[in-house]
Amino acid sequence: MKAIILAGGFAKRLWPITLTQPKSLLRIGNKPVIEYILENIDKTGVNEIIISINQKFEKDFKYWLERFSPKINKPIKLIVEPSTDESNKLGAVKAIDFAVKHLEHNDDYLIIAGDNLFDFDINNFIKFYNEKKGFVLAVYDVASIERAKLYGVVNTDEKERVVQFIEKPAVPTSALISTGCYIFPKETLYIISEYLTQQSLGDMPGHFMQWLHKRIPVYAYKFEGHWFDIGDKEVLKNAENWAKNFYNI
């Protein structure tokens, strides 16, 4: 299994903070967001990590990677998306497609959004994937119907298969939401390009999930603990406070 970290966005909702530094390299506590993800992956059987970035922050990531890569045991490489600003960004689904087309299709892929901060063990996510033998996504109970309106809301059956997925519903049917963590079996990689040829919503992973679960089995791994989708300044502050308390920083 290989891992792809999506870090090619421009984080407009965090401007001006992210005008001069990429969101994945923002420090939470004593290290960048992306290092929490990579240190978690380093404890798994993943054999290679790919980070998908944009041209604007290529130098920032190369500088950071030179100093970070000796700290973990997995090889890490960068793939540079052909985007320089918000106007020509690829978006998450197109970024996955771009990365996969530059890689071999002989392995499964763990894909994680680079602005995800969580404390669940990725080994358990991979174990769930091996049990289900199909596409899986990680889901989290935000414990608030109002908050669920901001995300893709998931409903599952008794076998944990997704039976309904609605992106940012006006009236959520649950508080169980999709996070930016997925595992693609190698035999399903083709479906990303198929989706993009039929849809014009390449920047919306939720719309991809709405479309996907109606075509192939998709299973939801529910995790507990802490999770932060670092998309705005309020969540960024909450994540910083959590890190200070959790790590006694």
URFEN-V797119 format. One record per residue. N is the residue number from 0. RES is the residue in one letter. SS is DSSP state (H for helix, E for strand, C for the rest). PHI is phi in whole degrees, 0 to 359 (* if undefined). OMEGA is omega as a letter, one per 20 degrees, with the letter a starting at -180 (* if undefined). Layout:
((N/RES/SS/PHI/OMEGA) (N/RES/SS/PHI/OMEGA))
This chain:
((0/M/C/*/r) (1/K/E/248/r) (2/A/E/240/r) (3/I/E/240/r) (4/I/E/256/a) (5/L/E/271/a) (6/A/E/223/a) (7/G/C/258/a) (8/G/C/280/a) (9/F/C/243/r) (10/A/C/49/a) (11/K/H/301/a) (12/R/H/291/r) (13/L/H/255/r) (14/W/C/298/j) (15/P/C/273/a) (16/I/H/304/a) (17/T/H/263/r) (18/L/H/286/a) (19/T/C/240/r) (20/Q/C/209/a) (21/P/C/289/a) (22/K/H/302/a) (23/S/H/295/r) (24/L/H/260/r) (25/L/C/295/a) (26/R/E/276/r) (27/I/E/243/a) (28/G/C/70/a) (29/N/C/253/a) (30/K/E/202/r) (31/P/E/295/r) (32/V/H/309/a) (33/I/H/297/a) (34/E/H/290/r) (35/Y/H/299/a) (36/I/H/294/a) (37/L/H/293/r) (38/E/H/293/r) (39/N/H/291/r) (40/I/H/296/a) (41/D/C/298/a) (42/K/C/270/a) (43/T/C/255/r) (44/G/C/271/r) (45/V/C/303/a) (46/N/C/260/r) (47/E/E/202/r) (48/I/E/240/r) (49/I/E/243/r) (50/I/E/247/a) (51/S/E/267/a) (52/I/E/233/r) (53/N/E/255/a) (54/Q/C/293/a) (55/K/C/301/a) (56/F/C/253/a) (57/E/H/302/a) (58/K/H/296/r) (59/D/H/299/a) (60/F/H/291/r) (61/K/H/295/r) (62/Y/H/298/r) (63/W/H/297/a) (64/L/H/295/r) (65/E/H/303/a) (66/R/H/269/a) (67/F/H/271/a) (68/S/H/306/r) (69/P/H/293/a) (70/K/H/278/a) (71/I/C/233/a) (72/N/C/265/a) (73/K/C/270/r) (74/P/E/290/r) (75/I/E/235/r) (76/K/E/226/a) (77/L/E/258/r) (78/I/E/244/a) (79/V/E/258/r) (80/E/E/288/a) (81/P/C/279/a) (82/S/C/227/a) (83/T/C/240/r) (84/D/C/200/a) (85/E/H/303/a) (86/S/H/289/a) (87/N/H/235/r) (88/K/C/293/a) (89/L/C/282/a) (90/G/C/89/a) (91/A/H/296/a) (92/V/H/292/r) (93/K/H/294/r) (94/A/H/294/r) (95/I/H/298/r) (96/D/H/300/r) (97/F/H/298/a) (98/A/H/294/a) (99/V/H/299/a) (100/K/H/292/r) (101/H/C/262/a) (102/L/C/235/r) (103/E/C/285/a) (104/H/C/260/a) (105/N/C/257/a) (106/D/C/213/r) (107/D/C/280/a) (108/Y/E/232/r) (109/L/E/272/a) (110/I/E/238/a) (111/I/E/227/r) (112/A/E/292/a) (113/G/C/286/r) (114/D/C/252/r) (115/N/E/272/r) (116/L/E/238/a) (117/F/E/213/a) (118/D/C/239/r) (119/F/C/280/a) (120/D/C/279/a) (121/I/H/298/r) (122/N/H/303/r) (123/N/H/290/r) (124/F/H/296/r) (125/I/H/293/r) (126/K/H/299/r) (127/F/H/300/r) (128/Y/H/300/a) (129/N/H/296/r) (130/E/H/287/a) (131/K/H/278/r) (132/K/C/54/r) (133/G/C/196/r) (134/F/E/298/r) (135/V/E/229/r) (136/L/E/228/r) (137/A/E/269/a) (138/V/E/235/a) (139/Y/E/217/r) (140/D/E/272/a) (141/V/C/277/r) (142/A/C/61/a) (143/S/C/204/r) (144/I/H/298/r) (145/E/H/295/r) (146/R/H/292/a) (147/A/H/297/r) (148/K/C/299/a) (149/L/C/274/a) (150/Y/C/229/r) (151/G/E/276/a) (152/V/E/266/a) (153/V/E/243/r) (154/N/E/235/a) (155/T/E/234/r) (156/D/C/266/a) (157/E/C/291/r) (158/K/C/261/r) (159/E/C/70/r) (160/R/E/275/r) (161/V/E/290/r) (162/V/E/249/r) (163/Q/E/208/r) (164/F/E/218/a) (165/I/E/233/a) (166/E/E/281/r) (167/K/C/47/a) (168/P/C/289/r) (169/A/C/291/r) (170/V/C/230/a) (171/P/C/298/r) (172/T/C/269/r) (173/S/C/199/r) (174/A/C/255/r) (175/L/E/272/a) (176/I/E/236/r) (177/S/E/277/r) (178/T/E/253/a) (179/G/E/276/r) (180/C/E/228/a) (181/Y/E/220/r) (182/I/E/231/r) (183/F/E/261/r) (184/P/C/296/a) (185/K/H/302/a) (186/E/H/283/r) (187/T/H/254/a) (188/L/C/299/a) (189/Y/H/300/a) (190/I/H/289/r) (191/I/H/295/r) (192/S/H/297/r) (193/E/H/299/r) (194/Y/H/298/a) (195/L/H/293/r) (196/T/H/284/a) (197/Q/H/256/a) (198/Q/C/235/r) (199/S/C/246/a) (200/L/C/247/a) (201/G/C/298/a) (202/D/C/270/a) (203/M/C/240/r) (204/P/H/303/r) (205/G/H/298/r) (206/H/H/293/r) (207/F/H/297/a) (208/M/H/294/r) (209/Q/H/303/a) (210/W/H/286/a) (211/L/H/293/a) (212/H/C/293/r) (213/K/C/274/a) (214/R/C/247/r) (215/I/C/223/r) (216/P/C/297/r) (217/V/E/235/a) (218/Y/E/246/a) (219/A/E/251/r) (220/Y/E/266/a) (221/K/E/270/r) (222/F/E/243/r) (223/E/C/242/a) (224/G/C/103/a) (225/H/C/245/r) (226/W/E/210/r) (227/F/E/228/r) (228/D/E/264/a) (229/I/C/280/a) (230/G/C/250/r) (231/D/C/214/a) (232/K/H/292/r) (233/E/H/293/r) (234/V/H/294/r) (235/L/H/302/r) (236/K/H/295/r) (237/N/H/298/r) (238/A/H/295/r) (239/E/H/297/r) (240/N/H/294/r) (241/W/H/299/a) (242/A/H/298/r) (243/K/H/298/a) (244/N/H/285/a) (245/F/H/289/a) (246/Y/C/257/r) (247/N/C/54/a) (248/I/C/276/*))
